[in-house]
């Protein structure tokens, strides 16, 4: 089996890393949802060696991710684990608490029900002060940010009517329901964005 490869991952990993260097500076353990090929996991773990990085995906993608992880041989990069956002329990067994969640190019592939499950799951797994980083295309106030995104959205929905570019304000509402507050919105290359949320800290009266 050859390693899976995504040209998009190679293009966007650098800009994503520059944001995560600061956003994940206080973080110790990251749960990656939808690791895809595994390229992001390897790149981030290599350049952010203070992190324990746990890639997850559906079972079909785990062998390919495993090839990237094995070749990299990084002590902080864990073997990929199976995780479906629709499952109610995201605990992987024997893992330390995650204080960050990362996902790239997933929300527009998921159904809206799965997006709802994603944010609910993040709300359950992140401790107070934990960070969520989501990369991908987003609409703003219901409007496409570029003609290419409108074209991409039509392609997505023709392939799967349940998929599509999500509205930033709609996912923000889901994040708030999960106890998350958006702290940043970084414009990225190719009309993508990197959104950051923080789990609200508990306030003791």
N, C-alpha and C positions, 0 to 999 in steps of 0.2 A: 504494500500500500504506500502510495506517495503522500507526502504531506499536503494537506489542502492549502490553498493560497488565495489571498484576496488582495488585489491591487489597491483597492480602496483603503484597506488597513495600512498598507505601506505608506500611502499618501497622508492619512490623517493622524497616524500615531504620534508624530512629532508635535503638532499643535496641541493634541490632547495631553501629551506628557507635560508640556509647559504649564498648562493650567493645573494639572494634578500635583505637580511639584509643590505648589503652594497649598492647594486645597487639602491634600493628603499629608502635609508635613507632620501634623500631630497624630496621624492615624497609625495603627499598628497591624490591623488585619482587615483585608478587603474581600468581600464576596462579589465575584463577577457573575452577572446573570447573562446568559446567552453568549458564551465566549466564542462561538462561531468556529473559526479556524484555529484559534489559540494564539494568533500573532500578537494581539494586544496584550494578552497575559504575559507572554515572554518579554515583550518590549518594556512594559511597565515594571515588571519584577526585576528586570536587569538594571533599569535606571533608577528605581526607587527601592534600594536594597534594605531599607528599614521596614518594609512592609512584608507581611505574610499574605500571599495572593492566592485565593482559591477560585479557580475557574469552574463554572458549571454550565451545563447545557442539557438538551435532551439526549437520550442514549445514543442516537444515531451519530452524533457529532463527537462523542467522547474519544473514539479511536484516533481520529485526526488530531484533536487537541493533544492527546497523549503523545503523539509523535513529536510535536513541537516542544512539549514540556520535557520529554526524555532527552531530546537533543540538546536543549538549553542547559540542563543539569544544574539549575539554580537552586540553592538550598532553601530559599524562601518561597519558591513556586511549588505549590502542591499539585498532586495528581488530580485530573479533572473528576468531578463528581456529577452524578445525574440530579437535576432539579427541574421541576416543572412549576412555573409560577402559579398554576391552578391548584397545586397541592396545598392544603391548609397548614402543614407543618414544614418549615424550611430548615429545621435543624438537621445537620448532616451527620451527627453522631461523633462525639469525641473531639469536636472542633472547639477552639477558643471562641470567645465572643467576638463577633465582627463589629468594628466601629465605623465601617464605610461599605457602601454598595456602589458598584460601577456597572453600567451597561452601555453598549454602543450599537446603534442601528438596529434596535429591536422593537421599539414601541410602534413604529409604523408597519411592522410585519405582524404583530399580534392583533387579535381581535380586540374590540373595546372592552369586552368582558375580561380578557386576559390583562389588559392595561390596568383595569380596576383591581384585579387580583394582585398584580405586580406592586402597586402602591400600598395596598393593604398588607402584603407580605413584608415590604420594606419597613412599614410602621411597626410590625411585630418584631423584626429581627434587630433593628437599630436601637442602641441605647440612647438615652438623652445625650445630646451633643454630637451624635453620629452624623455622618455626611453621606448624602446621595448625589452621585454625578451621573447625568444622562446625556449622551451624545447622539445627535441625529438631526433630521430636518423637522422643523416645527413651523406651523402657521402662527401668526400673531394677530390677535383680535379677529380671528376667522379669515384672515387674508394671507395668501401666499406671499412669501418674501422675495420670490424670483420666478420668472416664467419657467425656468427649468424645473422648479419644484412642482408647479402646476402640472407640467408634462409627466413628471415622475409619479405624481399622485394618481393621475389617470391610468398610468401603466399598472400601478399597484392594485387599483380597484378593479381593473379589467382582469387581472390575474386572480384576485381574491377580493370579493366585495366587502369582506369583513376587515380588510386592512386599509391603510391610508395614513397620510401625514396627520399628526395630531395637533390640536390647537394648544398653544402654550397655556392659555388661561384655563382650559378644560383640565389639563393634567395638573395645573396648580391647585385647582379645587380638590382633586383627588389627594394631592400631597397634604393639603391642609387637614383633610379628614383623617389622615394618618399621623397627624401631629408634626408635620414638616413645614418649615418656612423657607421659601426661596431666598437665597442670599446672593446669587449672581446669575448672569446670563451672558455668556461669551459668544459673540459672532465668530464662526469658524469658516475655514475654506469650503468652497463648493456649496455655499448657501446652507450650511449646517449650523448648529448651535450646541454649546455645552452648558447645560443648566445645572446649577448646584442648589441643593436644599440641605438644611440642617434640622435634625430632630430637636424639638424644643426641650430645653432642660426643665427638669422638675423644679418648681418654685416652692420652697417650704416657708409657710407663714410663721 
